[in-house]
Each structure stands twice: as structure tokens, then as C-alpha cells.
Amino acid sequence: MVTAKDVGGRVTDGKLEGVLKDFDPAWTDPASMPNERKSYPQAWVYFDGMGERQCPPNILRRVRR
């Protein structure tokens, strides 16, 4: 799992590799109804050749080179 200290580093989801752009440990989906809102960790990764994607941080791992 990645954390805020990994922002700017290379990460992988097991298939794709990219750069961790942002991490929010208490992200709330603004599209959810106010009485249904829950906070949970969220990461944003710029995957090589695929653009930026939003991912749960528990599926991401640091790339060691």
C-alpha cells in the first residue's frame, strides 16, 4: 500500500506502472448524497501512456529500481 510519503514516486498496480501524483487519506466522493458520504483513502496515479486514474491505495505498490 502506498501513502502520502510516496507521492512523486513510481508505483504499480500489478499490471501498469506510473507516477503517484496525489494521495488523500480521507477522500469523500462529492457525487454521493450528503447523508451517504463516507471518507476513505484514495490515490491518483499518472499511468504511463494512459493518463491519470483514481485508485484505491491498497492495490498500489512502490516500484523498486
Secondary structure as UniProt FT lines:
FT   HELIX           4..6
FT   TURN            7..8
FT   STRAND          10..12
FT   STRAND          17..28
FT   TURN            30..31
FT   HELIX           34..36
FT   STRAND          39..47
FT   TURN            48..50
FT   STRAND          51..55
FT   HELIX           57..59
FT   STRAND          61..62
//
